[in-house]
Amino acid sequence: MQKTIITFFTITSLLAACVLMSFTNAEKSAKYKCMIQMKNYTGEGAYIAISLLNAEGEYVQTLYVQGNDDEWYSDITEWWKFHGKKRPDIDAITGETISGGERKISVIEIPDSKLNTGYKIRFETAVEDQEYYTDDVQFELTSKSIKSKVEGKGFIRYIRMIPQ
C-alpha cells in the first residue's frame, strides 16, 4: 500500500514538473501596430506577405498576410516557395488586399528574442497582372528600426511600426 502511494506521488510530481516547465519555456513576444501606406497605382489590390527571416535571410515565420484569397498566394513567389501548398493555417493572420493609395493598419506579433540579433522583417508584394517585389520593404529588427518609418521599393510607399 505504501509503495503504491509513493509511486502515485512520484508520478504526480513528475507530471506537475513537466506542466510547469512547459509554461516557463514559452517565448515572450511583443505586438506592434504596422501601418502600410501604398503608392498610387492602378489595378487590383496588392497581396503582401510579412515574414520573419533569420540572419542568413531564410524564412522563419509568417507574421501577417494581406490578401485572404489563397488562390493568389502563389503570386508571392519566394514566400510561396517557403510555405508551398502545405503551409500552416494562416487564417488568423490574414486581412484584405490593399489597393493603390490606401493604407492599412494591422497588428503583428514579433518574438522579443529576435530583436537586435540579426533577424529581419520582409514585406513581399504582388499585384495581379503586374510586378512582384521580393523585398519591397526589408530591414533588420533592432530596437531602433522597429519604431521607424521605412520606404518601400515597389507598391509600398512606406511602412511604420509602433510598439503596442
N, C-alpha and C positions, 0 to 999 in steps of 0.2 A: 504493500500500500504506500509506504513512504517513498519507495523508488519511483512509483507512478507519479506521485505529487512532484518530486524533484524533476522528473522528465518533463512534466507539464509546464512547470515554471521555467525550465531551461528553454523549451521551445517557444513559449510565450515571450520570454525576454529577447530571444534572437529575432523573432518577428517584429517586436516593438523597435529594436535597434535598426532593423532594415528599413522600416517605415520612416523613422526619424532621419536616417541618413539620406533617404530619397528626397526629403524636403530640404535638407541643407545643401544639396548639390544643385539646386535649381539656379540657373544663371539669371542674374539681375539684368533688367533691360529698362530703357527709358523710352517714353513716347515723344514723338516730335510731330508738330504740325508741318506739313510740307506743302507749300504753295507752288504750283506750276503755272507760269504765265506763258501762253503760246504766242508765237509770232503770227502776224496776219498772213494767212494763206487761204486759198480756196480749195474746196474739195471736202472729202469725208473727214470725220473726226480721227484723231491720232490714237493709236494703241501705244501705250507706254508701259514698259516693264522696269520696275525699280528693283535692283538687285544688290546684294552684298557680295563683294569679291574679296578674296584673301590677298596677301601681299604679292603673290605671283600672278594675280589677275584671273584666278579661277573662281567660278561661281561657287558660293557657299549657301546662299539662301535668297528666295524671292521675298522682298519686303512688301510690294504692292504691285498691282496691275491695273492700269486704266484701260478699260475695254472688257466688257463681260461676255462677249460672244466668242466662245472658244474656237469657232470656225476660222477665225483670223489670227489666232496666236502664232501660227507658223510663219506669219509675215515678220514677226520679231525674231529674226533668223538665229542669232547667236544664243539668245535666251532659250529658244525652242530646241536647239541642239543640246543644251544642258538638260532641259526637262523632258523633251521628247513627248511622245504620246502617253507615256506612263508618268506624267507629272503628278505630284501630290495634289490633294484637294486645295484649290486656291480660292474657293468661293468666298471665304471670309475676308479676303484681302483684295477684292476687286471693286471697281467703280466704272462709271460710264466713260466713253471716249471723250476727248477734249478737242473741240473744233478750233479753227484759226481765230486768234484774237481773244479766246476765252481764257479764264483762269479757274483752277480748282484747288481746293484745299483738302488734303487727305491726312490721316493720322497714320504714321508708320512707327514701328517699334524696332529699336536697334539695341542689341546686347551691349551693356556697358563695357564688357571686356574687349570689344572691337575698336573702341576709341583709342587713338594715339598708339596703335600697334601695327600700322601699315595696311590695315583694311581699307577698302574703297567702297564707294557707292556709285552705281552706274544707272543712268536713265537712258534706255533704248527707245527709239520712236520709229513707228511705221505708219504710213497713211496709204490707203488703198489706191492703186494706180499711180503712186508717187514714190518718193525715195524712202530708204531705210537708213537710219543713223545708229550704228552700234554704240557709240559713246556720245550721244547728243550732249549729255552732261555727265562728267565723271570727275570725282575728286576724292582725295584721301580723307578718311574720317579722323579728324582731330577735334579737340575741344574748341578750337577757333573756327574751323571750316564748317562745322555743323550748325553754326549760328550765322553764317554769312550768305550773301547773295552770289549765285554762280551763274554765269552766262552760258547759254546753250549754243550749239554749233549747227543745229538743224531746225526742226519745227519748234523747239522750246526757245523762247526768248530768254528766260531765266527761271531759276528755282530759288526759293528761300526756305530755309529750315528754321524752326523756332522750337526750342525745348518746351514741353508742356508742363 
